[in-house]
Amino acid sequence: MSFKQFLSCLIFSCLLPATASAANLRLSPDLKEIIECDSGTGGKITVLRHHEIYHTHVYVLRQHGKTAGVYPGEEDNSRGSLVSVQCLGSKERLLLISGEFTSNYMQGLLFRYQPARKKWERLEFAERERASLLYLKPEQMRLVIPNGGYEAGKYIVVRKFNGKARDKRKLSDDMPKARGWQVLPIQYPGGLE
């Protein structure tokens, strides 16, 4: 987001009424469905957006009839620009959201449905670039992100083990080995909002 865009967002956001936390999200009449992702294994998750202010929107998730911001806390935590929302995979479908939310980094969320727990697991990342590859095993998922920063390593690998609260991040000069993994390339459409 450029300084001009940021300044416009700041000015316009002062004109809006104070918003409630994500638990008490006030949905505006301009709520628009972006995508519904059916996991193929029993779960559905829908991404919606509303409250447009100068090339930004508030992004929300709907699961089991409940709606909450993509990030917890105040509604503005879920306000994003240059956002890409897509379902990945064929048999098993995962939801990937990435864009500029509360920082100048590409923040992102990857959701994978776990049928045994009837719950969507969430992997979070915030890096200079968008993820380029997704690696899947039944018990684990990994995102590979080109390292456009100042840290050593050509790639950043963020991984999540089923049922573990914390995501793990590691730098590497080599791509993770593909043997035993389903590897999905991630494409982004041009003209992101």
C-alpha positions as CSV (number, residue, x, y, z in Angstrom):
1,M,0.0,0.0,0.0
2,S,1.5,3.4,-1.0
3,F,1.7,6.3,1.4
4,K,-1.1,8.0,-0.5
5,Q,-3.4,5.0,-0.2
6,F,-2.5,4.7,3.5
7,L,-3.3,8.3,4.1
8,S,-6.6,8.1,2.2
9,C,-7.5,5.0,4.3
10,L,-6.7,6.8,7.5
11,I,-8.7,9.8,6.6
12,F,-11.8,7.8,5.5
13,S,-11.6,5.4,8.4
14,C,-11.9,8.4,10.8
15,L,-15.3,9.0,9.1
16,L,-16.6,5.5,10.0
17,P,-18.2,4.7,13.3
18,A,-16.1,2.7,15.8
19,T,-16.2,-1.0,15.1
20,A,-16.8,-3.9,17.4
21,S,-14.4,-6.8,17.9
22,A,-14.5,-9.7,15.6
23,A,-16.8,-11.6,18.0
24,N,-19.4,-8.8,17.6
25,L,-18.7,-8.0,14.0
26,R,-21.2,-5.6,12.5
27,L,-21.9,-6.6,8.9
28,S,-22.7,-3.9,6.5
29,P,-25.3,-4.1,3.7
30,D,-22.5,-4.1,1.1
31,L,-21.3,-7.6,2.3
32,K,-20.2,-9.5,-0.8
33,E,-19.3,-13.2,-1.1
34,I,-15.9,-13.7,-2.7
35,I,-15.6,-17.5,-2.6
36,E,-17.0,-20.6,-0.9
37,C,-14.4,-23.3,-0.5
38,D,-15.7,-26.8,0.0
39,S,-12.9,-28.9,1.5
40,G,-14.1,-32.1,-0.2
41,T,-13.7,-33.8,3.2
42,G,-16.7,-32.4,5.0
43,G,-16.1,-28.7,5.7
44,K,-17.1,-25.5,4.0
45,I,-15.7,-22.0,4.6
46,T,-16.9,-18.8,2.9
47,V,-14.9,-15.6,2.4
48,L,-16.8,-12.3,2.2
49,R,-15.8,-8.7,2.2
50,H,-17.4,-5.3,3.0
51,H,-16.7,-1.7,4.1
52,E,-14.8,-0.6,1.0
53,I,-12.4,2.3,1.6
54,Y,-10.0,3.4,-1.2
55,H,-8.9,0.0,-2.6
56,T,-9.3,-1.8,0.8
57,H,-12.1,-4.0,2.2
58,V,-12.7,-5.8,5.5
59,Y,-12.5,-9.6,4.9
60,V,-14.5,-12.0,7.0
61,L,-15.0,-15.8,7.2
62,R,-18.3,-17.6,7.6
63,Q,-18.2,-21.1,9.0
64,H,-21.1,-23.1,10.5
65,G,-23.3,-20.0,10.3
66,K,-20.9,-17.8,12.3
67,T,-19.1,-14.8,10.8
68,A,-15.8,-13.3,12.1
69,G,-12.9,-11.2,10.7
70,V,-10.0,-13.1,9.1
71,Y,-7.8,-11.8,11.9
72,P,-9.0,-11.5,15.6
73,G,-9.6,-8.2,17.4
74,E,-10.8,-5.0,15.9
75,E,-12.5,-5.0,12.4
76,D,-9.6,-3.0,11.0
77,N,-7.2,-6.0,11.7
78,S,-9.1,-7.7,8.8
79,R,-8.9,-4.7,6.4
80,G,-6.7,-5.6,3.4
81,S,-5.5,-4.5,0.1
82,L,-4.0,-6.4,-2.8
83,V,-5.8,-9.5,-1.5
84,S,-5.9,-12.8,-3.2
85,V,-8.5,-15.4,-2.1
86,Q,-8.4,-18.9,-3.7
87,C,-9.2,-22.6,-3.2
88,L,-6.3,-24.9,-3.9
89,G,-6.2,-28.6,-4.7
90,S,-8.5,-31.0,-6.4
91,K,-9.7,-33.8,-4.2
92,E,-8.9,-32.0,-1.0
93,R,-9.4,-28.3,-1.2
94,L,-7.6,-25.7,1.0
95,L,-8.3,-22.0,1.3
96,L,-5.5,-19.5,0.8
97,I,-5.9,-15.8,1.6
98,S,-2.9,-13.4,1.2
99,G,-2.5,-9.6,1.0
100,E,-1.5,-6.5,2.8
101,F,-3.5,-6.3,6.1
102,T,-1.9,-4.6,9.1
103,S,1.7,-4.3,7.8
104,N,3.7,-3.7,4.6
105,Y,4.4,-7.5,4.5
106,M,2.2,-10.0,2.7
107,Q,0.2,-11.6,5.4
108,G,-1.5,-14.8,4.7
109,L,-3.7,-17.6,6.0
110,L,-4.0,-21.2,4.8
111,F,-7.0,-23.2,6.0
112,R,-7.1,-27.0,5.9
113,Y,-10.1,-28.9,7.1
114,Q,-9.5,-31.8,9.5
115,P,-12.5,-34.2,9.3
116,A,-11.5,-36.1,12.5
117,R,-11.8,-32.9,14.6
118,K,-14.5,-31.3,12.3
119,K,-12.4,-28.1,12.3
120,W,-10.4,-25.9,9.9
121,E,-6.7,-25.7,10.9
122,R,-5.1,-22.4,10.2
123,L,-1.5,-21.7,9.2
124,E,-0.4,-18.0,9.3
125,F,2.5,-16.2,7.7
126,A,3.8,-12.7,7.1
127,E,6.7,-12.3,4.6
128,R,7.8,-9.9,1.9
129,E,6.6,-12.2,-0.9
130,R,3.5,-14.4,-1.5
131,A,3.7,-18.2,-1.1
132,S,4.6,-20.1,-4.3
133,L,4.3,-23.8,-3.4
134,L,2.1,-25.8,-1.1
135,Y,3.3,-29.2,0.2
136,L,0.7,-31.6,1.7
137,K,0.8,-34.8,3.7
138,P,-2.1,-36.2,5.7
139,E,-0.5,-35.0,9.0
140,Q,1.3,-31.8,7.8
141,M,1.2,-28.9,5.4
142,R,4.0,-26.6,4.3
143,L,4.1,-23.3,2.4
144,V,7.2,-22.3,0.5
145,I,7.8,-18.6,0.1
146,P,10.6,-17.0,-1.9
147,N,12.8,-15.0,0.4
148,G,12.8,-11.5,-0.8
149,G,14.2,-10.2,2.5
150,Y,17.6,-9.7,4.1
151,E,17.7,-13.0,6.0
152,A,20.0,-15.9,4.8
153,G,18.3,-18.5,2.7
154,K,16.5,-18.5,-0.7
155,Y,13.3,-19.9,0.7
156,I,11.1,-19.5,3.8
157,V,9.3,-22.7,4.7
158,V,6.3,-22.3,7.1
159,R,4.8,-25.6,8.3
160,K,1.9,-26.8,10.4
161,F,1.5,-30.2,12.0
162,N,-2.1,-31.3,12.5
163,G,-3.4,-30.3,15.9
164,K,-0.3,-28.2,16.9
165,A,-1.0,-24.7,17.9
166,R,2.2,-23.2,16.7
167,D,3.4,-22.9,13.1
168,K,7.1,-23.5,12.5
169,R,9.2,-21.2,10.2
170,K,12.6,-22.1,8.7
171,L,15.0,-20.6,6.2
172,S,16.6,-22.8,3.5
173,D,18.8,-22.5,0.4
174,D,17.1,-25.6,-1.0
175,M,13.5,-26.4,-1.9
176,P,12.0,-29.1,0.4
177,K,12.1,-32.6,-1.1
178,A,8.9,-33.6,-2.9
179,R,9.1,-37.3,-2.2
180,G,6.1,-38.4,-0.2
181,W,4.3,-35.0,-0.6
182,Q,1.6,-33.7,-2.8
183,V,3.1,-30.5,-4.2
184,L,0.8,-27.8,-5.6
185,P,2.1,-24.6,-7.3
186,I,0.3,-21.4,-6.3
187,Q,-0.7,-19.0,-9.0
188,Y,-2.0,-15.5,-8.4
189,P,-4.3,-13.6,-10.8
190,G,-3.2,-10.2,-12.1
191,G,-5.0,-7.0,-11.0
192,L,-5.4,-7.8,-7.3
193,E,-7.6,-5.3,-5.5
